[in-house]
Amino acid sequence: MTADKEKRRAISREAARRRRRVESEVFGDLSGLLPLQPSVRAHLDKPSVIRLTLSYIRMHALLKGKTGIKAEASHAVKCGQVVEGGEERREHDRGCDEEEEKETKDLEASEETSMYLRILEGFLMVVSTEGDMIYLSDNVSKYMGLTQTELMGHNIFEFSHPCDHEEIRHNLRLTAEEVWCGAKRDFVMRIKSALTHRGRSANLKSATWKVLHCQGQAKACVTPSSVSCLLLTCQSLPLSHTLLSTHTFTSQHSMDMRFTYCDQRVTFLLGYSPEDLLGHSIYDLCHTLDTNCLAKNHLNLCLKSQSVSGQYRMLVRGGGYVWVESHSAVIPSVRPSKSRPGAHQPLCILCVTYVLSGVEEPSLKLSLDQHVHGCVN
């Protein structure tokens, strides 16, 4: 009995080793099909291989409509030429030329994409309506400290701030109207970042929150094989104290957006002196139709500490308005102490406002504050 039992155990162990060997070969073959660098594929474990494979399958399904039509047309043309001409060698030579031309175009496209990402100063993200991050551009590590393979296939709710989940769900939701026409998305969210202040990657357990400005469009698909998703460009919002041009001015505000400081450039750009604005709200300078834009920016500031307003109209002294965009951040106070128990409160809001246009409708006065000899009320 003992010999038979040992024999059965040996057979069982050998069968288990064979299964593991076959399984490893299958995962190795599957990993080899992933469009990743060999050095990256070598360090993938089995769950990561499955996760990335599913992401690339879903991405292929998303692009299938466009690429499938092109592939069928190309195949039909090629077959038609072979049947009609009967010159297989010529077709073979032409096929080789097409292969070389395709490789050249792919290389040019790759270089062009890399250039776009550098200009963008952000990364690309494709998110399904369930929140799965189907695709991220490989430069995501520059901004988040997390690599493309670490994020793809995971759900965005695992990495985003819990207080932003409802806003993210709202932007992922597609209405019946949006099924037929794509809808734009523009929102701010906080996401985990493993980057330290010195630009090095740290452990995810010690990650901090980074504010991202996400803009893009919803792509709704009605066919079962396709994926409905959001196509987004994500830019981090570090507040820059450097003015990029003469058409930019900085200002400081209390938490209710009243001016406490404004630099001299505002006089050249809007006609108001800094003294005219002190103690008055930025809402006094905003076009009435754009107050919702400013209110949304104000709410994001209070909740997330950084925000981008989007384009809105700011009234010009003397008449008319200009289109502007404000990048804002809450400046925290020093650490609280026993002598200063209220020091944990924010100090102020710092805004960098970019003037995007010249004065429009200069003869139109939308507020009494625009009179040249008047003052802001």
C-alpha positions in Angstrom: 0.0 0.0 0.0 2.8 2.4 0.9 4.6 1.8 -2.4 1.3 2.3 -4.4 0.6 5.5 -2.5 4.1 6.9 -3.2 3.8 6.0 -6.8 0.4 7.8 -7.1 2.0 10.9 -5.4 4.9 10.8 -7.8 2.5 10.7 -10.8 0.5 13.5 -9.3 3.5 15.7 -8.7 4.7 15.1 -12.3 1.3 15.9 -13.7 1.2 19.1 -11.6 4.7 20.1 -12.9 3.6 19.4 -16.5 0.5 21.6 -16.0 2.6 24.4 -14.5 5.1 24.1 -17.4 2.3 24.3 -20.0 0.7 27.2 -18.2 4.0 29.1 -18.1 4.5 28.5 -21.8 1.0 29.8 -22.5 1.6 32.9 -20.4 5.0 33.3 -22.1 3.5 33.2 -25.5 0.7 35.6 -24.4 3.2 38.0 -22.9 5.2 37.9 -26.2 2.2 39.2 -28.1 1.9 42.3 -25.9 3.2 45.4 -27.6 5.7 46.1 -24.9 9.5 46.3 -24.6 11.2 42.9 -23.9 12.6 44.4 -20.7 9.1 45.2 -19.5 7.6 41.9 -20.5 10.3 40.0 -18.6 9.1 41.4 -15.3 5.4 40.8 -15.7 3.7 38.3 -13.4 0.7 36.2 -14.5 -2.1 38.5 -13.2 -0.4 41.5 -14.9 -0.2 39.6 -18.2 -4.0 38.8 -18.0 -4.8 42.4 -17.0 -2.8 44.0 -19.8 -4.0 41.5 -22.4 -7.7 42.3 -21.5 -6.8 46.0 -21.8 -5.3 45.6 -25.3 -8.2 43.5 -26.4 -10.6 46.2 -25.3 -8.5 48.9 -27.0 -8.5 46.8 -30.2 -12.3 46.5 -30.0 -12.5 50.3 -29.7 -10.3 50.9 -32.8 -11.7 47.9 -34.7 -14.3 49.8 -36.8 -11.8 52.1 -38.4 -8.9 49.7 -38.8 -11.1 46.8 -39.9 -12.5 48.7 -42.8 -9.1 49.8 -44.0 -7.7 46.2 -43.7 -10.6 44.7 -45.7 -10.3 47.4 -48.4 -6.6 46.9 -48.7 -7.1 43.1 -48.9 -9.8 43.4 -51.6 -7.6 45.7 -53.7 -4.6 43.4 -53.4 -6.6 40.3 -54.4 -8.3 42.1 -57.2 -4.9 43.2 -58.7 -3.6 39.6 -58.5 -6.6 38.1 -60.2 -6.9 40.6 -62.9 -3.2 41.0 -63.7 -2.0 37.5 -62.9 1.5 38.9 -62.1 2.2 37.3 -58.7 5.9 38.3 -58.7 5.0 42.0 -59.3 2.4 41.8 -56.6 5.0 40.2 -54.3 7.5 43.0 -55.0 4.8 45.6 -54.5 3.9 43.9 -51.2 7.5 44.2 -50.0 7.5 47.9 -51.0 4.3 48.4 -49.1 5.8 46.7 -46.0 8.8 49.0 -46.1 6.5 52.0 -46.6 4.3 50.9 -43.7 7.3 50.6 -41.4 8.5 54.1 -42.4 5.1 55.5 -41.8 4.8 53.8 -38.4 8.2 55.2 -37.3 7.1 58.7 -38.4 3.8 58.3 -36.6 5.6 57.2 -33.4 7.9 60.3 -33.6 5.0 62.6 -34.3 3.0 61.1 -31.3 6.1 61.6 -29.0 6.3 65.2 -30.1 2.6 65.8 -29.4 2.9 64.4 -25.9 5.9 66.7 -25.2 3.9 69.7 -26.4 0.8 68.6 -24.4 2.7 68.5 -21.1 0.4 65.7 -20.0 -0.6 62.2 -20.9 -3.4 60.4 -22.7 -6.0 58.2 -21.0 -8.8 56.1 -22.3 -11.4 55.2 -19.6 -14.3 52.9 -20.1 -17.8 53.8 -18.8 -17.2 51.4 -16.0 -14.0 53.3 -15.0 -11.4 50.8 -16.3 -8.3 52.5 -17.6 -8.0 50.8 -21.0 -5.0 52.7 -22.2 -2.5 55.3 -20.9 0.3 56.8 -22.9 3.8 55.6 -21.8 4.8 59.1 -20.6 2.4 58.8 -17.6 5.3 57.9 -15.4 6.8 61.4 -15.9 3.7 62.9 -14.2 2.4 60.2 -11.8 5.5 58.2 -10.9 3.6 55.1 -11.9 4.3 53.2 -15.2 1.9 52.5 -18.0 1.8 48.7 -17.2 1.1 49.4 -13.5 -2.0 51.4 -14.3 -3.5 49.8 -17.4 -6.4 47.5 -16.7 -7.0 48.9 -13.2 -10.1 50.8 -12.3 -9.7 54.6 -12.0 -11.6 54.5 -8.6 -8.8 52.6 -7.1 -6.4 55.5 -7.7 -8.7 58.6 -7.5 -9.6 60.5 -4.4 -12.9 59.1 -2.7 -14.4 62.6 -2.6 -14.1 62.9 -6.4 -15.8 59.5 -7.2 -19.2 61.1 -7.7 -17.9 63.7 -10.1 -16.0 61.0 -12.1 -19.1 58.8 -12.3 -21.1 61.8 -13.6 -18.6 62.3 -16.4 -18.5 58.6 -17.2 -22.3 58.4 -17.5 -23.6 58.7 -21.1 -27.0 60.0 -21.8 -29.2 58.9 -24.8 -28.3 62.0 -26.7 -24.6 61.4 -26.3 -24.9 57.9 -27.8 -25.4 59.6 -31.2 -23.1 62.6 -30.8 -19.9 62.7 -28.8 -20.0 65.0 -25.7 -17.1 67.0 -24.4 -15.7 66.5 -20.9 -13.9 69.0 -18.8 -13.3 68.3 -15.1 -10.7 68.2 -12.3 -9.8 65.2 -10.2 -7.3 64.1 -7.6 -5.3 60.9 -8.3 -2.5 59.1 -6.5 1.0 60.1 -7.5 4.2 58.3 -6.4 6.4 61.2 -7.4 8.4 62.9 -4.6 9.2 66.6 -4.5 12.5 65.8 -6.0 10.9 64.1 -9.0 11.8 60.5 -7.9 9.3 57.6 -7.8 8.3 56.4 -4.3 6.3 53.4 -3.0 2.6 53.5 -3.8 1.8 53.2 -0.1 3.3 56.6 0.5 1.7 58.2 -2.6 0.3 61.7 -2.4 -2.6 63.3 -4.3 -2.0 65.1 -7.5 -4.6 67.3 -9.2 -5.3 66.6 -12.9 -7.2 68.7 -15.4 -8.9 66.2 -17.7 -10.4 67.3 -21.0 -11.7 65.2 -23.8 -14.7 63.6 -25.5 -17.1 60.7 -24.8 -17.1 58.0 -27.5 -20.4 56.0 -27.3 -20.7 52.7 -29.2 -23.9 50.9 -29.8 -22.5 47.6 -31.2 -21.9 44.9 -28.6 -18.3 44.3 -29.6 -17.3 47.9 -29.2 -16.4 49.8 -26.0 -18.0 53.1 -24.8 -15.4 55.2 -23.2 -13.9 58.7 -22.5 -10.8 59.9 -24.5 -9.0 62.3 -22.2 -5.9 64.4 -22.1 -4.7 64.8 -18.5 -2.5 67.7 -17.4 -1.1 68.1 -13.8 -1.8 71.5 -12.2 1.4 72.6 -10.5 0.9 76.3 -9.9 3.4 78.3 -11.9 4.6 81.6 -10.5 6.4 82.5 -13.8 4.5 84.7 -16.1 4.7 83.4 -19.6 4.0 86.6 -21.4 2.9 90.2 -21.0 -0.7 89.0 -21.4 -0.7 87.4 -18.0 -1.3 88.8 -14.5 -1.3 87.3 -11.0 -3.7 88.0 -8.1 -4.3 86.9 -4.6 -7.8 86.4 -3.1 -9.5 85.5 0.1 -11.4 82.3 0.2 -14.6 84.1 -1.0 -12.6 85.3 -4.1 -12.2 88.9 -3.0 -9.0 90.6 -4.3 -6.3 91.1 -1.7 -3.5 91.7 -4.2 -3.1 92.2 -7.9 0.0 93.0 -10.0 0.3 96.1 -12.2 -0.2 94.2 -15.5 -3.9 94.2 -14.8 -4.0 98.0 -15.7 -2.5 97.4 -19.1 -4.8 94.4 -19.8 -8.1 95.4 -18.2 -7.8 99.1 -17.4 -8.3 98.7 -13.7 -5.6 99.8 -11.2 -4.7 97.2 -8.5 -6.1 99.6 -5.9 -9.5 99.6 -7.6 -9.8 95.9 -7.2 -8.7 95.4 -3.6 -11.6 94.2 -1.4 -13.9 93.4 -4.3 -14.9 90.0 -5.7 -13.7 88.5 -8.9 -17.4 87.9 -9.7 -17.8 91.7 -10.1 -15.5 91.5 -13.2 -17.1 88.4 -14.7 -19.6 88.4 -17.5 -23.0 87.4 -16.1 -23.3 84.4 -18.5 -20.0 83.0 -17.2 -20.7 83.1 -13.4 -21.4 79.3 -13.5 -17.9 78.7 -14.9 -16.3 80.7 -12.1 -18.5 79.1 -9.5 -17.4 75.6 -10.6 -13.8 76.7 -10.5 -14.3 78.2 -7.0 -15.9 74.9 -5.8 -13.0 72.8 -7.2 -10.5 75.1 -5.4 -12.3 74.7 -2.1 -12.4 70.9 -2.5 -9.2 70.0 -4.3 -6.9 73.0 -3.7 -6.2 73.5 -7.4 -8.3 74.2 -10.5 -8.5 75.6 -14.0 -11.4 77.8 -14.7 -11.8 77.2 -18.4 -12.4 80.1 -20.8 -14.7 82.9 -19.5 -15.2 86.6 -20.2 -13.8 89.3 -17.9 -15.1 92.9 -18.2 -12.8 95.7 -19.3 -12.8 99.2 -17.9 -14.3 101.5 -20.5 -16.4 98.8 -22.1 -16.3 95.4 -23.7 -14.7 92.2 -22.4 -11.8 89.9 -23.0 -11.6 86.1 -22.9 -9.4 84.8 -20.1 -8.5 81.6 -18.3 -7.4 81.4 -14.7 -5.1 78.7 -13.1 -5.7 78.8 -9.3 -4.4 77.2 -6.2 -5.1 77.4 -2.5 -1.9 78.5 -0.6 -1.8 76.7 2.8 -0.7 78.3 6.0 2.2 77.1 8.1 1.8 74.2 10.5 -0.6 74.9 13.4 1.0 75.5 16.8 -0.2 76.0 20.3 0.2 79.7 20.0 -1.6 79.8 16.7 -4.5 77.3 16.9 -6.1 78.7 13.7 -3.0 78.5 11.6 -4.2 75.4 9.8 -6.7 77.6 7.8 -5.7 78.4 4.2 -3.8 81.7 3.7 -5.2 82.7 0.4 -6.0 81.8 -3.2 -3.3 82.5 -5.8 -4.5 83.0 -9.4 -2.5 83.2 -12.6 -4.9 84.7 -15.3 -4.1 84.4 -19.0 -5.7 86.9 -21.3 -6.6 85.0 -24.5 -8.1 87.7 -26.8 -8.3 91.3 -27.5 -11.1 93.5 -26.3 -14.5 92.5 -27.9 -17.5 94.8 -28.1 -15.6 97.8 -26.8 -18.6 100.1 -27.0 -20.8 97.7 -24.9 -21.0 98.5 -21.2 -22.3 95.5 -19.1 -21.7 97.1 -15.7 -21.5 100.5 -14.0 -18.0 99.5 -12.9 -16.8 99.8 -16.5 -17.2 103.6 -16.6 -13.7 105.1 -16.8 -14.3 107.6 -14.0 -16.2 105.2 -11.9 -14.9 102.7 -9.4 -15.6 99.0 -8.8 -18.6 98.4 -6.5 
